[in-house]
Structures are given as structure tokens and as C-alpha cells.
Amino acid sequence: MMSTPDTAAEPAGRDESAGDEYEGAPASRTLEIVFAVVALTFTAGYLFLSTQIPLRREAAPGQIDARFWPLVIGVTGVVVAIALLAVAITRPAPTREDLERIQPGGYLRVIATLAITGAFIALWSLGSVILFGYRIEVFPIAAALLMASLMLLYGHRRWLSLIIYSASVTAFVYVVFGMLLRIPL
């Protein structure tokens, strides 16, 4: 069977339209291990903090209290992080050809996200403030500002949907956790 010179020189499975312009992120075993260790540290800290949640009233045996779901999430997170670490250590790093390389401004967005989240936590820790003789809860304001600023940071530009989405998510969280479940926000 004879082949033409074009098909003989072309490697099997290579798409001509893709060309050499796209190059995925390189595989990195170190990155996988570092991610797993960070995930384990974060989830272990979360698990520890979930055991420190103050309870207004201790639950009777067999009942669920405010610590239950945070403990379930924390234990699950620690188990998954340990599994990630075991896979990262024992197996070769997975290929990341489908991932794009870091885009310009990516590091700046991560740093800005951490700064915005830190500001949210600092504001939230105030609890409430007294302004003009009125006690004002800080959480709804801080949560709405967090949502709006993160949406702006990541490219959302329509002001009406930005306001509606931020206000509705904040109201949902406040009603469910603050009013219905009576978890102090």
C-alpha cells in the first residue's frame, strides 16, 4: 500500500487545525504535592475551628447541633486531602494539556481576591456597629460588598445584575443562616 508524502510525514492523531500555537500547562508533580499539602492544612484548620463553634444550647444525644455539618464537611475535606496527597506522591503527575498557561494578571487577581476576602473577614468580625443611634448588622453589608467586588474583579460589568445578584445571595444567606437556623453571623 502506498502513502502520499503528506500523510507519511504527519504524526498519527495530530490535528492540522490545532497547529503549534496552543501549548498547555506543563505537568508538575511538585505542584500536585504542594496543592495536596495546602488542602490538608486548610481542611485540618477548618476541622479544628469547627470544633470551636460556640453553642447557645447543647443538643441532646442523637440530635444535630450547629457543629454537626461543619464537622462533617471538615472530616470529609481532610479525608479527600489525604487521598489527594497519597495520589500525588504515589502516581506520576497528570498531564495538564487541557489547561491554559497562567494568563497575564492571574497572580494579581489571586492576590486581590485574598485581600478582598481578608477585608470581608475583618468587617464581619465587627459584628454590629451603632450608627446614628441605630444598631446595624455588618454581615449583610459586608457580604454584599464581597460578592459585588469579587464579581467586578472577575469581569462582571452589568450593574443591574451585579446589584440584584449580590443582594439576593446575601439575603438568602442571611435569612437561612441568621434567621431560620439562628446561627450568629
C-alpha positions in Angstrom: 0.0 0.0 0.0 1.4 3.4 -1.0 1.0 6.5 1.0 1.4 10.1 -0.1 4.2 12.2 1.2 1.8 14.4 3.2 0.2 11.6 5.2 3.5 9.8 5.9 5.1 12.9 7.4 2.0 13.7 9.6 2.1 12.0 13.0 -1.0 10.0 13.9 -3.6 11.8 15.9 -2.3 15.3 15.2 -4.9 17.9 14.1 -3.7 20.2 11.4 -6.1 23.0 12.5 -4.7 23.0 16.1 -1.2 23.8 14.9 1.6 24.6 17.4 0.0 27.9 18.7 -1.6 26.2 21.7 0.6 24.8 24.4 -1.0 23.5 27.6 0.4 23.9 31.1 3.3 21.5 31.8 2.8 18.6 34.2 4.2 19.2 37.7 4.4 16.6 40.4 5.7 19.3 42.8 2.6 21.4 42.2 0.3 18.4 42.8 2.0 17.7 46.2 2.0 21.3 47.3 -1.7 21.6 46.4 -2.5 18.5 48.4 -0.4 19.7 51.4 -2.1 23.1 51.3 -5.5 21.4 51.0 -4.7 19.2 54.0 -3.5 22.2 56.1 -6.6 24.2 55.2 -9.1 21.4 55.9 -7.4 20.4 59.1 -7.6 24.1 60.3 -11.2 24.2 59.2 -11.9 20.9 61.1 -10.2 22.4 64.3 -12.2 25.6 64.0 -15.5 23.7 63.5 -14.9 22.1 66.9 -14.7 25.5 68.5 -18.1 26.8 67.3 -19.9 28.2 70.4 -23.3 26.6 71.0 -26.1 28.5 72.6 -27.6 25.2 73.8 -26.1 21.8 73.8 -28.0 19.3 71.7 -29.5 16.2 73.2 -27.8 12.9 72.3 -28.8 11.9 68.8 -29.7 15.4 67.7 -27.9 17.7 65.4 -26.4 21.0 66.6 -24.6 23.9 64.9 -21.3 22.0 64.9 -22.6 18.9 63.0 -22.4 20.0 59.4 -19.1 21.9 59.8 -17.6 18.8 61.3 -18.9 16.6 58.5 -17.5 19.0 55.9 -14.2 19.2 57.8 -13.8 15.4 58.2 -14.7 14.9 54.5 -12.2 17.6 53.5 -9.4 16.1 55.5 -10.1 12.6 54.0 -10.1 14.0 50.4 -6.9 16.0 51.1 -5.2 12.9 52.4 -6.3 11.0 49.3 -5.0 13.8 47.1 -1.7 13.7 48.9 -1.4 9.9 48.5 -2.2 10.1 44.8 0.3 13.0 44.3 3.1 11.1 46.0 2.5 7.6 44.5 1.5 8.4 40.9 3.1 10.4 38.2 1.8 13.9 37.7 -1.2 14.0 35.4 -0.9 15.8 32.1 -2.4 19.3 32.0 -2.6 19.7 28.3 -6.2 20.8 28.5 -5.3 23.7 30.9 -4.2 27.0 29.7 -1.0 28.6 30.9 -1.3 31.3 33.5 -2.8 34.4 31.9 -1.5 37.9 32.4 -2.9 39.3 35.6 -3.7 35.9 37.1 -1.4 36.4 40.1 -2.8 39.9 40.6 -6.4 38.5 40.7 -5.4 35.9 43.3 -3.8 38.5 45.5 -6.8 40.9 45.1 -9.2 38.0 45.9 -7.2 37.3 49.1 -7.2 41.0 50.1 -10.9 41.3 49.4 -11.6 38.2 51.5 -9.4 39.4 54.3 -11.3 42.7 54.3 -14.6 40.8 54.4 -13.4 38.8 57.4 -12.2 41.9 59.2 -15.5 43.7 58.6 -17.5 40.6 59.6 -15.6 40.3 62.9 -17.1 43.7 64.0 -20.5 42.0 64.3 -22.6 45.2 64.6 -22.0 48.9 64.8 -24.0 51.7 66.2 -24.6 54.5 63.8 -26.8 57.5 64.5 -28.3 55.6 67.4 -29.2 52.6 65.4 -27.6 49.1 65.7 -26.6 47.9 62.3 -25.6 44.4 61.5 -22.3 44.4 59.5 -22.7 40.9 57.9 -25.3 41.8 55.2 -23.4 44.9 54.1 -20.0 43.1 54.1 -21.3 40.1 52.3 -23.0 42.2 49.6 -19.7 44.2 49.1 -17.8 40.9 49.0 -20.0 39.5 46.3 -20.0 42.7 44.2 -16.3 43.3 44.5 -15.4 39.7 43.5 -17.8 39.8 40.6 -16.2 43.1 39.4 -12.7 41.6 39.8 -13.5 38.6 37.7 -15.1 40.6 34.8 -18.8 41.1 35.5 -19.7 44.6 34.3 -23.6 44.8 34.2 -24.5 47.0 37.2 -28.2 45.9 37.5 -27.4 42.2 37.6 -24.4 42.9 39.9 -26.6 44.6 42.4 -29.5 42.1 42.1 -27.3 39.1 42.4 -25.2 40.4 45.3 -28.3 41.5 47.2 -30.2 38.3 46.6 -27.4 35.9 47.6 -26.7 38.0 50.7 -30.4 38.0 51.6 -30.6 34.2 51.1 -27.6 33.5 53.3 -28.8 36.0 56.0 -32.4 34.5 56.1 -31.3 30.9 56.0 -28.4 31.0 58.5 -29.2 34.1 60.6 -32.9 33.9 60.9 -34.0 30.3 60.3 -31.1 28.4 61.7 -30.3 31.1 64.2 -26.5 30.9 63.7 -24.9 34.1 64.8 -23.5 35.9 61.8 
